[in-house]
Amino acid sequence: MIPVSTLDAAMLYAETPEMPMHTMGILILEPDALSDAAWGEGSRFDMARRVFSERLHLIPPFRRRIVQGPLKIGDPHWIEDPEFDLDHHLVHTSLPEPGGMRELCDLVGTFAASCLDRDRPLWKAILVEGLEGDRLALLMKIHHAAMDGGRAAAIAGELLDTTPGRPALPPPHEPWIPDREPSVPWLAADTLRTLLGKPRRAIEAAARVTSAVRARRASEPPEPSDETRPTKAPLFEAPPTPFNRALTPNRSVSLVDVPFADLNAIKRASGTTVNDVVLAACTASLRAWLSSHGGLPDRPLVATVPVSVRHEGDEEANRVSVIRVHLPIHLTDPFERLLDIHEETSRMKRRHRGGGGDILKNFADILTNVTVPWMLTEAMSLLSSQHVADRLPPLWNLVISNIVGPRVPLYTSGAKLTHLFPLGPVQQGSGLNITVMSVIDRLCFGALACSDLVPDVGELGAGFVEEIATLRARS
């Protein structure tokens, strides 16, 4: 058994029916003559099942599930599930005609809305046929407690090959051995051990947070003298918007893509970064959407931007920190918005390098060691059922993530991966998440929204594409 880290466990405790805590990936595969010959007539799902079966040993979290002690007082553990059955995780469906992106987005929204079953390993996949052009889609959702977006993106490299044929796959180094279900006395003893160690761990985590804050302050460069511009986002500076309210269980998605070469050209012409270009295009899209949904707020939006702090050999599912960035929706010129964002992200990155990269983990350590799991779970359920987010100012407006995807062409039995759209979870008080991923020569954009707060999320994807085209034309 493997103890669940505190940050990973926090993802479990935070989940409610209104706020599923899984990440998602939508893989688009383009079959050709080679793949049809490899699959055989009518056997695409059989081939997909065979691929998963042969490669499960490359993705250990796929056969691990959660166990927890009596009354949810002790900390959770991962076990190699003795009842693992692939048929509970991989299923098959077909899109209704005409099988376009609208129908696919509707299916993805429905798939995103439900929580994963805690009695089984925390992932599920759907092979979708009927997509226009005889293409296939593989929809995957994986609980954030099992892996963060960066690690989830790497799954494509484990499931797919770098050549069109079917190369021989080396067998696992060791046979998979499921764990025995832990006994109630063992879980009770572990719970007691956990409770006795909580005060010490909470003090140690508080000391780490204090040390990190001091190190960051000591390393911060002098701030610019221009007092008209904020240097960082105060805690409650995010303005209210239509999507900063309490969540419902309903979800909608937008999936679009643009040539990655366009972002590189914009980056070079402006002296910025690809991430800055992504943030600028998101800003323009949000500006247009807000203008048609009640008007622009009187101050910039605040975006939370995850930053990986994973080191080689890290086994924890989540190793991320965040920076908070102002999105200048008040600016009308596209390049002025881009340069404004570049100036701020440069400062935020310098501050972030000054220390505190593990600050989220340390805060999670404090929170989980001054409480017990059932208290956190009940607290989140109460906040959700009472719609507390409708009565509090938002801490941030939305999350925007940029994930590095596969850099080389990938195949499965000849079918080529053409797109991989990422989706991240939304949180109470922040009903919109935008995630982008570079996939060979494309940048894939995925927006997941609470559909009762953002019923027309497709407008955000269209606005992103339009702004990239505008910036490219002026580069």
N, C-alpha and C positions, 0 to 999 in steps of 0.2 A: 504494500500500500504506500501511496505517496501523499503526504500532507498537502492540502491546497494552500497556496500562499495567500497572505492577507489581502493583497490587491485583487487576486483572482476570486477569492471568496466574496469580496465586496460586490463583484459583478453578480454573484448568485443572490446575495441578500437584497440587492436593489431591485431585482426583477419582480414585476407585477403583471397581471393580465393586460393592463394598459401600456406596459413598458417592457416588452420582451428585450432581452439583452443578448441578442445574437448579431454577428456580422454575416454578410452574405456575399456571394460571388455568382455572377451569371456568365457562364462560358458559352460562347457561340462557336460552333464547329461546322466547318464546310466540308462535306464529304466529296470524294471524287471516285474515279473508277477503281482505284486501288482499295479504298475503304469499302466500297460495295462488294468487291471480291473477297475481302477479308471477313466482312460481316456475314455475308450470305443473305439471301432474301428473307426479309422479315425478322432478322435476328439482331437488330441494333441494341435492344435492351439486354439481350443475352450477352453481347459483346461488352457492353458497359458493366454488367455485373461481373464478368470475368476479369475485366481490368481492375475493378475495385478489389475483388477477392485476391488477385495476385499481388496487390500493392499495399494491402492493409498494414503490413509490417513496416512500411516506410513512413506511416503516419500513426505513431503510437496513441495519440489522444482519441483516435476513432474507436478504440476498443476499451476505453476507460470510462467508468461511470462514477457518480458520486455516492458515497455512503456517509452517514452522519449518525452521531450518538443519540441516545434517548432524549426526547423533549427539545431537540435542537439547541442544546446548551453547549456541547463541545464543538470543536472545529471539524469541518468536513475533510474527507480523504478521497483520493482517486484509487479505484481498484480496477484490475484487469477483469472485465465483466465476465463471470462464468456463464452467463446466459446470452452472450452476444450472438445476434442473428442479423446478418446483413440485410435480410428481407424487411426488417423493421426500419431500415434507414434509406434504402434505395428503392424508389418506385418509378412508375412510368405513366405518362399521360400524353395527350395530343392537344394542340391548340385548335380552337374553333376557326373556321374560315373567316377572313382570308389569310390568317396566320401571319399578320404583320407585327410590327413593334408595339402597336397599341394593345393587341391581344396578349402579347407577351408581358407587357407592363402590368396589365390587369391581373394576370396569373401570379406574377412576382409579388404584387401588392397583397394579394390574398395569402400567399405563402409566408410573407413577412409578418403577417398580423398575429400568428399563433405562436405560443411559447413551445419550446422543446420539452419532451417528456423527461423529467428528472430520474425516472426509473431505468433509463437506458443511456448509453453514451450520447453526449450532447451534440448531435449533428444529424442532418437529414439532407437527402439529395433527390431531385426529380429529373429524370431524363425526359425532355420534351421534344416530341416530333411534330410535324405539321407546320414548321416555321417556313415562311416563303423562301424560295430558292432551294428547297429540299435540304435546308440546314437543320441542325440539331441545336438545342440549348440544354445545358446542364445547370440547374438551379441548385445551389448549395447554401445551407445556413449552418453556422457553427457557433456555439455559445461563446461569448466573450471570455468566460471563465476558462475555456479550454484553450483558446489562442487569440491573440490580438490580430488586428488587420494585417500587419506585416507578415506574421507567420502564416496566416490563412492564405495570403497571396502566394506563398511558396508551395502550396499544395498542388497548384497546376504543374509545377516541375516534377512532383512526385507521381502524379497520375498520368502525365503525358510524356512523350518521347521527343527527342531532338531530331529524329529521322522519320520519314513517312512509313517505313516498314515496321514490323514488330520485332525489335531486337530481343535477344534472350535476356531475361531478367534474372539476375543472380538471386539464389534463394536466401532467405533470412539467415543471419549468422547463428541464431539460436531459435529453436522452436518456441512458438508462443505458448505460454502456460498461464491459464486463467488463475486468478486468486480465489481463495476460499472466502466465502462471505464471513465477515468478522462476527464473532459471537457478541451477545449483549453484555456479558461480563467484561470482555475486552474493550468494547466501546465505552462502558461505564468507567473503567479504569483510565482510559485515555481522556475522557471528559474531565475527570478529577485532576489528572496531570495537567491538562490544559488550563483549568481554572486556577490552579495553584501558581502557574507561571505567568498569568496575565499581568499582575501588578509590575513585575520586573520588566516584562516586554514593553509595557506602556511607557514606563520611565525611560527605557533605552531609546524608544522611538521618539519621545519628546526631546531627548537630548540630541538626537540626530537632526531633527527639524531645526532646533535652535542653532546648532553648529552650521547647518547648510545656509540658513538665513544670514548669519553673520558673515560666512564666507562670500556669499553673493554680494552683500552690501560693501564688503571690503574691496571687492574686485570691480565694482561698477565704475565705468568711466564717467567723467563729468558730463552732466546733462546739457543739452543745447540751451542757449540763453533765450531762445524764442519761447516766451511764456504763453503765446497764443495757441500753442499746440500741446496736447497732453503727451507725456512721455510714457505713461502706462495706464492701463484701464483700471480705475478704482473699482471697488467690489460691486457697487450697484450702479455703474455708469451706463450699462446697456439700456437702450430705450425700449419701451414696450412696442410690440408689433403684433399683428394678427396671429403669428405662429408661436408667440411666447405666452402660452396658456396651458391649462391642464390637458393631458392627453386623453384620447379615447383609444380603443383597441384597433381602430380602422387605419389602414395604411395605403398610400399610393406612391408610385415611383416614376421617375423619369430617367431614361437611358439614352444617351447620345454620345457621339464621338467626333473628334477632330484630328486632322493630321498632326503628328508630333513635330514634324518639320516646321509647321507654322509657329508653334510655341518657341522653338529654338531660334527662328528668325526674329521673332519679337524680342526675345531675351537679348540677342546680340545687338539689335538696333537700339535698345533702350538701356543697355548696361545693367540689366536686372537679373533675376533668376527665373527658372521655370515656375517655381512655387509662387513667386510674385505675380507672374502672368496669370496663373490659375486664380489667385485671390482677386486680382483686378477684374477678370472676366466674371467671377462670382458676384463681385460688387456691382457691376453694371447690370447683371441679370436681376439681382435683388432690388436695385434701384427702380428698374422698370416695373417689376412685380408690385412693389410697395406703392409706386405712383398710381397704379390702377386699382389698388385695394385700400383706399382710405388716405393716401398721401404719405409723403416721406416724413420720418421722425425728425426732430429738431437737432439731433446730434448723431454722430457716426454709430453704426452697428458695432458690436463687439463679437468677434469670432474667436472661438477656442480652437487652436491649431495643435493637434498632437505632435509630439516630437519623440522619436524612438531613442531610448537610452539602453538598448539591448547590447550586451557584450557577448563575445563569442563564448559558447558553452552555457549560456543562460538557459535554464530549464523552465522558468516561470512563464506562464502563458502571456502575461501582460508586463511589459517593461517600457512604460511610456511616461513622459512628462508632457507639459503643455505650455504654450505661450498664448497670450491673449492679444489680439491684433484689432486695431480700429479699422473699419471698412468705410472709406470716405464717400458715402452715398450722396453727400451734398455737392460733390464736384461733378461738373458736367463734361469736362474734356477727358477722353479715354486715357491719353498718355499722362495727363496730370494725375489721374487716379493711380495709374501704375507706378509712377515715380514716388508719389506720396506713400504708397504701400511699401515700396522698396526701402524708403528711408526708415520707416518704422520697424519693419521686420529685421533690418540690419541691427538696429538698436536692441530689439528684443533678443536676438540671437547672441549678441555680445553679453547681455545680462544673463542669459540662460547658461552660457559657458562659464560664468563666474561661480556656479555652484548650484546645488539644489536639484540636480537632474532626477534624483529619486524621491523628490518631495511628495509626489502622490502616493508612492508606496509607504513612505513614513507616516503620512497622515492616515492611510488605511490601517497601518499597524496600531496607531493610537486608538482609532475608532473601534476596531475589532477587539482590542484588549481592555477597553473600559466598558464594554457591553458583552452580550452573548448573542449568538445568531438569531434566535427567535425574536429578541427585542428589535434588532435592526429590520428584520422581515416585517414584523407587525407595524413598526413605525412607517415603513415605506407603503404598506397597504393602507394605513390610515391617511397618510398624505395624499395618496391617489384617490381614495374613495371620497374624501372631503374636498377635493379640487382645490387644495391649498395653493397650487401654482397660479390659480386665477386671482389670488389676493396678495401675492408677493411680487416685488419687482424682480425681473430676471437677472441672474448672475451673468449670463451671456445670452446672445441671441441665437447662435447656431454653432455647430461644429463643422469645420472644413478640414478634410484630411487629404494628403497627397501620398500615395503609396507607390513604391517602385515595383513594377510587375515584371514578367518575363522579358528578357532582352533578346532572345533568339526564337525563331519559329518553333512551335510545338505541335505535335501530331498525336493521334491515337489511331492506330491501324489505318493510317493514310488520311484520316480526316484532320484538317488543319484548324488550329485555334486562330480565329480572326479577331475576336474581341473578348475581353474579360471585364465586365462591369462590376465595380465594388459598391457595396451599400453598408453603411454603419448605422447603429441604433440611434433612435431619438430618446431624449430624456424629458422628465417632467419639467414643464416650463420652457422647453426648447424643442418644438415639434418639427424641426427640420435638420437633416444631416446631409451634407454634400461630401462625397468622397470621389477622388479621381485616381486613376491608375494608368501608368504608361505601359503599353503592351506592344512591344516591337516598334511599329511605325505609327501607332495610333495613341491618342490620349482618350481613355474611356471615362465618361462622366456618369456618376450615379447619384441621384437625389432621392432620399427616402423621407417621406413626410407623413404626419398624422393627417389623413385626408379630410377630417372635419375642420382642421385649421388651415390646410393648404389644399383645397379641392382640385386646383388646376396646376399641379406641380410640373406638368409638362411645359408650362410657360418658362419655368426657370431653366430647363435644359435648352429650350430654343434660344433663350436670351444669352446663355453661355456661348453657344455656337456663333450667334450673331456678333458678339463682342470680340471673339477670337478673329473672325473675318475682318472686322473693322480695324483692329490693331494690326493685323497682317497687311492690310491694304495701305496702312500709313507707315509701315516699317521700311 
